[in-house]
Every structure is written in structure tokens, then in C-alpha cells.
Amino acid sequence: MNKKDLSNIRKEFKLGSYMLKIKEVYSVYLKKDNGEVITGELEYFEMMEVEKRELYLNNFKKVLTGNLDSKIFELDFKNMSEEESEENTQHVLYGALNSKERINEYVDKIVNKICENYNYDTDVVISFTKAEYYSSDKREKESLYEYVQAIDIILCSVNKVEIPKRMLKFDYAEMRFKPNSALDMIINLNSPIEGFMFPSFTLQYVDVNRIIYYSSKSKNINNIFVEKILECNIKPTALEEKENFNAILGTSLGGKIKPDIVQDIYERINEKFEGEEEEPILDINEVTRLLEESGVENTGVVKSAFEEVCGGDYEFKVRNVIPDFKSKSIKIENENTNITISPRDLSAVKQVVNRFGKKCLLIELKEDMVIDGFNLETEKIEEYI
């Protein structure tokens, strides 16, 4: 699943959408201390009052909002034996999609897995919905032909239950002021803790072997939820992939890097994969080839670097390992300095040592620097070098 697929479905979480038909919503109240289910409520979406429908639409939309491999993760289900597969989450969700029974007959099994394996730090409400989404796309802008695919989906969100602050309210029915009740618990549907959508899909196909997992904490996966409840394989976040790729580059370049070589590597990757619709990846062979093309001689260490960092061959997603060429996405920093520049300007940066033995950062400039609104005075370099 890619950014475009996610963007398209998010647009349909609105009242009166013709492309997204929500059938029913099932919500379960779960206590934090003993994992006890207090109650469950199953409602047909169209039978709800408008305000409640809007709240649920916004809630489920949030589960599909965020950057890929940062808040949104496409995960593979684990391989199971025949005996295990009958009760695994993939089997349960697939059964719920294809059954005419109500959704709670199936997803209660997932709620039970949560009760058995994980305790949240607050009471939570776990909400499920079954919907039908019509994915469409015109192959060409001028074409009248439009490809439409009907996809059954299940969405789940986990939301905190919050105790309301004590305050005075005005009761219109009784026409008097009175304190609010501490029993009126608030379900925070605006900020789900985590959730998922099953199955994953693109315009071309539906993939029931994958699930879309959402985490409210950027670059942080709830490993227990993923492994024990969803029964999926853990995958690295975008940040972890970037760090691992940088470690391989650092090792391959001898521990110290020259900015112009790094710029050349980034530009080659960007030029090669820019505009590709399929998810571009970098494996050990591609990284070796790129380093050779950038003039790096000792590429024989790439294999050992992969083994040391990744445990063997690994396929990096290009979007996770190279900076954004449309912004100032390169950070130059130490404990005293923090500068951001464009990846195309890396070759203009040098770390040098002056005649007094002090390290200096040298940046070739195209125009005067401005600090706090003031143009810097240009000084002769001989005084420092």
C-alpha cells in the first residue's frame, strides 16, 4: 500500500460518501486493571445520530493518517501451522469479512487476545467497523475509462477513556447550574492509541496476507500488540532503516565520510528511482554498484557491513534512507551547532583544521548569511586559517 492509496481512502471518511459504505460499528469497553470487558455495543452505522457518525468517521480516519513506516506500517502475518491458523488473527479477520454474521461474532476473539496479552495504562474502548470501499482511478487524465474495485475492509481503533475535569455546567432541561458527573467518562476518539485496517490493498490487488497497523507514537511500534494480537512480524521503522543504512555507508566509507561523495550517492539514488510507482528498494548489490559508481574503491566491505548491521542481505526502502531533495533535509550538527541544508549543497561543506589546531566548519556560500535578521560581515580567511 502506498501514500496515494492511503490518501484516496482517507478522503472518503465523510458523511454521504459514495465510495465508502460503513455497515456497522462494534465498540467494547475494556478495564485497565483486570482486562475485564464491561460492555459491548453493536450499532448499524446509518441508524446512528449524525453527531455520533461524524465522531466515528473521524476516529477511523485517524487510524489511516501518518507517514509510512513512521506511524503507518504495512505488516506481514506470521506463517502458522494448520492448527494454529484456525485461531490466528488473519483467519479471524478473513472470516469476518466473508461472513454474513455480525462483526462481533468474530472480533471478540481479538478483544480476548488483547485481554490476555496486553494491559493499557488507562481504560480503553476498542472499536471495530466493517465497510465496503470502492477504489477507483483513471489510467490517463484524458481517458473516460475508470477502473473501480470493491474492497471489503475491517478497521479497528483503540482509544483512551478519560475522566472529565470537575466543572460547572448549565443544564438546559432543568434550567439550572450544576456540577458535571464523574461518571460521564470521555472516550477520546480524536487520538487513537493504535489500530489497524485489514486487508492491505493497492489499485491492482487486495493482499490478505498483510495488514495496515497504526501507532500514535511516531517511529514507535507496540511490539506486543503486533506480535501477540495481530500475530505479525515486526519490521524496522523509517528511522531505524535510515540509521542502519547510514551505519552501512559509514563502515563502507571507512568510518569518516566526505560530503561530496555522500551527495553523489544520494543524487544517484534519487535520479535512478525518482518517479517510480512501485516501491523502490536498495539491496546489497545495488548499494555496492552505487558506491563503485561514486568512486569508492573498497566496496568489498559492503557485504560484511550488511551482515554486521542487518544480519545479512536486506532490502532498504529508498524513501526511508535518502533525504528529501525538495527541502533542506540534511542536518549538520554537534552539541553547539545545528544547521540544515539541501542535499544538493552537501559538496559545499567541509570540516577543516586551522593553523591553531581548531576544527572549523567551512561552507561555500552563494550569498551572504543572515543571523537573526542581520547580514554577516565578510572577513578574510587568512585570519583564521
C-alpha positions as CSV (number, residue, x, y, z in Angstrom):
1,M,0.0,0.0,0.0
2,N,1.4,3.4,-0.9
3,K,0.8,7.1,0.0
4,K,-1.7,7.5,-2.8
5,D,-3.8,4.6,-1.8
6,L,-4.0,5.9,1.8
7,S,-4.7,9.4,0.7
8,N,-7.6,8.2,-1.6
9,I,-9.4,6.3,1.1
10,R,-8.9,9.0,3.8
11,K,-10.8,11.4,1.6
12,E,-13.9,9.2,1.8
13,F,-14.3,9.3,5.6
14,K,-17.2,11.8,5.4
15,L,-20.9,11.7,5.7
16,G,-22.7,10.8,2.4
17,S,-19.6,9.3,0.7
18,Y,-20.5,7.2,-2.3
19,M,-17.1,5.4,-2.2
20,L,-17.1,4.2,1.4
21,K,-20.1,2.5,2.9
22,I,-19.7,1.7,6.6
23,K,-22.1,-1.1,7.6
24,E,-21.8,-1.5,11.4
25,V,-19.7,-0.4,14.4
26,Y,-18.9,-2.5,17.4
27,S,-17.3,-0.9,20.5
28,V,-16.0,-2.7,23.6
29,Y,-15.2,-1.0,26.9
30,L,-12.1,-2.7,28.5
31,K,-10.9,-2.1,32.1
32,K,-7.2,-1.5,32.5
33,D,-6.7,-3.2,35.9
34,N,-8.1,-6.6,35.2
35,G,-8.7,-6.7,31.5
36,E,-12.4,-7.1,32.0
37,V,-14.9,-6.3,29.3
38,I,-17.5,-4.0,30.9
39,T,-19.8,-3.8,27.9
40,G,-20.0,-4.1,24.1
41,E,-22.2,-2.1,21.8
42,L,-23.1,-3.1,18.2
43,E,-24.8,-0.5,16.0
44,Y,-25.7,-0.1,12.4
45,F,-23.9,3.0,11.2
46,E,-26.8,4.5,9.3
47,M,-29.0,4.1,12.4
48,M,-26.7,6.3,14.5
49,E,-27.4,10.0,15.1
50,V,-25.4,12.3,12.8
51,E,-23.0,13.6,15.5
52,K,-22.0,10.0,16.5
53,R,-21.4,9.0,12.9
54,E,-19.1,12.0,12.5
55,L,-17.1,11.1,15.6
56,Y,-16.6,7.5,14.4
57,L,-15.7,8.7,10.9
58,N,-13.0,11.0,12.2
59,N,-11.8,8.3,14.6
60,F,-11.3,5.6,11.9
61,K,-9.7,8.2,9.5
62,K,-7.0,8.9,12.1
63,V,-6.0,5.2,12.0
64,L,-5.0,5.8,8.4
65,T,-3.3,9.1,9.0
66,G,0.5,9.5,9.2
67,N,3.7,8.8,7.3
68,L,4.5,5.3,6.1
69,D,7.0,3.4,8.3
70,S,6.6,6.2,10.9
71,K,3.0,5.9,12.1
72,I,1.6,3.6,9.4
73,F,3.2,0.2,8.9
74,E,2.3,-2.5,6.3
75,L,3.0,-5.7,8.2
76,D,3.2,-9.4,7.1
77,F,1.3,-12.0,9.0
78,K,3.4,-14.8,10.5
79,N,3.5,-18.2,8.9
80,M,1.3,-20.5,11.0
81,S,0.8,-24.3,11.1
82,E,-2.7,-25.6,10.1
83,E,-3.8,-26.0,13.7
84,E,-2.6,-22.5,14.7
85,S,-4.0,-20.8,11.6
86,E,-7.6,-21.6,12.6
87,E,-7.5,-19.2,15.5
88,N,-4.9,-16.7,14.3
89,T,-5.9,-13.1,13.7
90,Q,-5.6,-13.3,9.9
91,H,-8.1,-16.2,9.9
92,V,-10.5,-14.4,12.2
93,L,-10.5,-11.2,10.2
94,Y,-10.8,-13.0,6.9
95,G,-13.8,-14.9,8.3
96,A,-15.4,-11.6,9.5
97,L,-15.0,-10.1,6.0
98,N,-16.6,-13.1,4.2
99,S,-19.3,-13.9,6.8
100,K,-22.9,-12.5,6.8
101,E,-22.9,-12.7,10.6
102,R,-22.4,-9.6,12.7
103,I,-18.8,-8.5,13.2
104,N,-18.8,-9.0,16.9
105,E,-19.1,-12.8,16.4
106,Y,-15.5,-12.7,15.1
107,V,-13.7,-9.7,16.6
108,D,-14.5,-10.6,20.2
109,K,-11.7,-13.2,19.7
110,I,-9.3,-10.3,19.0
111,V,-10.5,-8.5,22.1
112,N,-9.9,-11.6,24.1
113,K,-6.3,-11.7,22.8
114,I,-5.8,-8.1,24.0
115,C,-7.2,-9.0,27.4
116,E,-4.8,-12.0,27.6
117,N,-1.6,-10.3,26.3
118,Y,-1.6,-6.6,27.0
119,N,-2.7,-4.1,29.6
120,Y,-3.1,-0.4,28.7
121,D,-2.3,2.2,31.3
122,T,-5.9,3.5,31.1
123,D,-9.4,2.1,30.4
124,V,-9.8,1.8,26.7
125,V,-12.6,1.5,24.2
126,I,-11.8,-0.8,21.2
127,S,-13.9,0.0,18.2
128,F,-14.3,-2.1,15.0
129,T,-16.1,-1.3,11.8
130,K,-16.9,-3.3,8.7
131,A,-17.1,-1.3,5.5
132,E,-17.0,-1.5,1.7
133,Y,-14.6,0.8,-0.2
134,Y,-14.7,1.4,-3.9
135,S,-11.2,2.1,-5.0
136,S,-11.1,3.9,-8.4
137,D,-8.5,5.5,-10.7
138,K,-8.4,6.9,-14.2
139,R,-5.5,5.5,-16.1
140,E,-5.0,8.7,-18.1
141,K,-6.2,12.2,-17.4
142,E,-7.9,12.5,-20.8
143,S,-9.4,9.0,-20.6
144,L,-13.1,8.4,-19.8
145,Y,-12.2,4.9,-18.7
146,E,-12.1,4.5,-14.9
147,Y,-11.1,1.3,-13.1
148,V,-13.2,0.6,-10.0
149,Q,-12.6,-2.1,-7.4
150,A,-14.9,-3.0,-4.5
151,I,-12.9,-3.9,-1.4
152,D,-14.4,-5.1,1.9
153,I,-12.3,-3.8,4.9
154,I,-12.3,-4.0,8.7
155,L,-10.9,-1.1,10.7
156,C,-10.0,-1.2,14.4
157,S,-9.1,1.7,16.8
158,V,-8.0,1.6,20.4
159,N,-9.0,4.8,22.3
160,K,-8.3,6.1,25.8
161,V,-11.1,6.6,28.3
162,E,-10.5,9.8,30.2
163,I,-12.0,11.1,33.4
164,P,-13.5,14.5,32.8
165,K,-12.3,17.5,34.9
166,R,-14.6,18.8,37.6
167,M,-16.5,21.8,36.3
168,L,-19.8,23.6,36.4
169,K,-22.3,23.1,33.6
170,F,-25.6,24.5,32.6
171,D,-28.5,22.0,32.3
172,Y,-30.9,23.3,29.7
173,A,-33.5,20.7,30.6
174,E,-33.7,21.8,34.3
175,M,-32.6,25.4,33.6
176,R,-30.0,25.4,36.4
177,F,-26.3,25.3,37.0
178,K,-24.8,22.1,38.4
179,P,-21.5,20.2,38.6
180,N,-20.8,17.6,35.9
181,S,-20.8,13.9,36.9
182,A,-17.5,12.0,37.3
183,L,-19.4,9.0,35.8
184,D,-19.6,10.7,32.4
185,M,-16.4,9.1,31.1
186,I,-15.0,10.6,27.9
187,I,-13.8,8.4,25.1
188,N,-11.0,10.2,23.2
189,L,-11.9,9.4,19.6
190,N,-9.7,12.2,18.3
191,S,-6.4,10.5,19.2
192,P,-6.5,6.7,18.9
193,I,-3.6,4.9,20.7
194,E,-3.2,2.4,17.9
195,G,-5.3,0.5,15.4
196,F,-5.3,-1.4,12.1
197,M,-7.0,-2.0,8.8
198,F,-7.4,-5.4,7.1
199,P,-6.6,-6.2,4.4
200,S,-3.9,-4.2,2.7
201,F,-4.6,-3.2,-0.9
202,T,-3.5,-1.3,-3.9
203,L,-5.4,-0.3,-7.0
204,Q,-4.4,-3.5,-8.7
205,Y,-5.0,-6.1,-6.0
206,V,-6.1,-7.0,-2.4
207,D,-3.4,-8.6,-0.1
208,V,-5.0,-10.6,2.7
209,N,-1.5,-11.6,3.8
210,R,-0.8,-8.1,5.0
211,I,-2.4,-5.7,7.5
212,I,-2.0,-1.9,7.9
213,Y,-1.0,-1.1,11.5
214,Y,-1.2,2.4,13.1
215,S,0.7,3.7,16.0
216,S,0.1,7.1,17.6
217,K,3.7,7.3,18.7
218,S,5.8,8.2,15.7
219,K,8.6,5.8,14.9
220,N,7.4,3.5,17.7
221,I,5.7,0.2,17.3
222,N,3.8,-1.6,20.1
223,N,5.7,-4.9,19.7
224,I,3.3,-6.9,22.0
225,F,0.2,-5.7,20.0
226,V,1.9,-6.5,16.7
227,E,3.3,-9.9,17.6
228,K,0.7,-11.3,20.1
229,I,-2.5,-9.7,19.0
230,L,-2.1,-9.1,15.2
231,E,0.4,-12.0,15.0
232,C,2.6,-10.2,12.5
233,N,6.3,-9.9,12.0
234,I,8.0,-6.8,13.4
235,K,9.5,-4.5,10.8
236,P,12.0,-1.6,11.2
237,T,10.7,1.9,11.4
238,A,11.8,4.5,8.8
239,L,14.2,5.9,11.4
240,E,15.7,2.5,12.1
241,E,16.2,1.9,8.4
242,K,17.9,5.3,8.0
243,E,20.2,4.6,10.9
244,N,21.1,1.1,9.6
245,F,21.7,2.4,6.1
246,N,23.9,5.2,7.4
247,A,25.8,2.6,9.5
248,I,26.5,0.5,6.4
249,L,27.6,3.6,4.4
250,G,29.8,4.7,7.3
251,T,31.5,1.3,7.5
252,S,31.9,1.1,3.7
253,L,33.5,4.6,3.6
254,G,36.0,3.8,6.4
255,G,34.2,5.4,9.3
256,K,34.6,9.0,8.0
257,I,32.7,10.5,5.1
258,K,33.4,13.2,2.5
259,P,30.3,15.3,1.9
260,D,30.8,15.3,-1.9
261,I,30.8,11.5,-2.0
262,V,27.7,11.3,0.1
263,Q,26.0,13.9,-2.1
264,D,26.9,11.9,-5.2
265,I,25.5,8.7,-3.7
266,Y,22.2,10.4,-2.7
267,E,21.8,12.0,-6.1
268,R,22.4,8.8,-7.9
269,I,19.8,7.0,-5.8
270,N,17.3,9.9,-6.3
271,E,17.8,10.1,-10.1
272,K,17.5,6.4,-10.5
273,F,14.3,5.9,-8.6
274,E,12.6,9.2,-8.8
275,G,9.1,8.9,-10.2
276,E,8.8,5.1,-9.9
277,E,5.3,4.0,-9.0
278,E,6.4,0.7,-7.4
279,E,8.2,0.8,-4.0
280,P,11.9,1.2,-5.0
281,I,14.4,-0.8,-2.8
282,L,18.1,-1.0,-2.3
283,D,19.8,-4.4,-1.7
284,I,23.4,-5.3,-1.2
285,N,24.1,-5.5,-4.9
286,E,22.6,-2.1,-5.6
287,V,24.5,-0.4,-2.8
288,T,27.7,-2.0,-4.0
289,R,27.1,-0.7,-7.5
290,L,26.3,2.8,-6.3
291,L,29.4,3.0,-4.2
292,E,31.6,1.9,-7.2
293,E,29.9,4.5,-9.4
294,S,30.7,7.2,-6.8
295,G,34.4,6.3,-6.8
296,V,34.5,4.3,-3.6
297,E,37.3,1.7,-4.0
298,N,36.9,-0.6,-1.1
299,T,33.4,-1.9,-1.8
300,G,34.4,-5.4,-0.6
301,V,33.4,-4.4,2.9
302,V,29.8,-3.8,1.9
303,K,28.8,-7.5,2.4
304,S,30.4,-7.6,5.9
305,A,28.7,-4.3,6.7
306,F,25.3,-5.7,5.8
307,E,25.9,-8.8,7.9
308,E,27.1,-6.7,10.9
309,V,24.2,-4.2,10.8
310,C,21.3,-6.3,9.3
311,G,22.4,-9.8,9.9
312,G,22.7,-10.5,6.2
313,D,21.2,-9.2,2.9
314,Y,18.4,-6.7,3.4
315,E,16.2,-4.6,1.2
316,F,16.0,-0.9,2.2
317,K,13.1,1.2,1.1
318,V,14.6,4.2,-0.8
319,R,12.1,6.7,0.6
320,N,13.4,5.8,4.1
321,V,17.1,6.2,3.5
322,I,17.7,9.2,1.3
323,P,16.9,12.8,2.3
324,D,14.1,14.8,0.7
325,F,15.6,16.7,-2.3
326,K,12.8,19.2,-2.2
327,S,13.6,20.6,1.2
328,K,16.5,21.4,3.5
329,S,16.6,17.9,4.9
330,I,20.3,17.4,5.7
331,K,21.2,18.2,9.3
332,I,24.7,19.3,10.2
333,E,25.0,19.3,14.0
334,N,27.1,18.9,17.1
335,E,26.4,19.9,20.7
336,N,26.9,23.6,19.8
337,T,25.6,23.9,16.2
338,N,22.6,22.9,14.3
339,I,22.3,23.7,10.5
340,T,20.1,22.4,7.8
341,I,20.9,22.4,4.1
342,S,19.6,20.9,0.9
343,P,21.2,17.5,-0.2
344,R,22.4,19.2,-3.4
345,D,24.6,21.5,-1.3
346,L,26.5,18.8,0.6
347,S,29.6,19.2,-1.5
348,A,29.9,22.8,-0.4
349,V,30.6,21.7,3.2
350,K,34.0,20.9,4.6
351,Q,35.3,20.2,8.2
352,V,38.8,21.7,8.4
353,V,41.5,22.4,11.0
354,N,43.0,25.8,11.1
355,R,46.6,26.7,11.9
356,F,45.8,26.9,15.6
357,G,44.6,23.3,15.6
358,K,40.9,24.2,15.9
359,K,38.2,22.4,13.9
360,C,36.1,24.7,11.8
361,L,33.1,24.2,9.6
362,L,33.6,25.6,6.1
363,I,30.6,26.2,3.9
364,E,30.8,27.7,0.4
365,L,28.1,30.4,0.1
366,K,26.3,31.7,-2.9
367,E,25.1,34.8,-1.0
368,D,25.5,36.5,2.4
369,M,24.5,34.7,5.6
370,V,21.8,36.2,7.8
371,I,21.7,35.7,11.5
372,D,18.7,36.9,13.4
373,G,17.9,39.4,10.6
374,F,21.5,40.8,10.3
375,N,23.7,40.3,7.3
376,L,27.1,38.9,8.3
377,E,30.2,40.9,7.5
378,T,32.7,39.1,5.2
379,E,36.1,38.6,6.8
380,K,39.4,37.4,5.3
381,I,40.0,33.7,5.8
382,E,43.8,34.2,6.5
383,E,43.0,35.5,10.0
384,Y,41.5,32.1,10.9
385,I,43.3,29.5,8.7
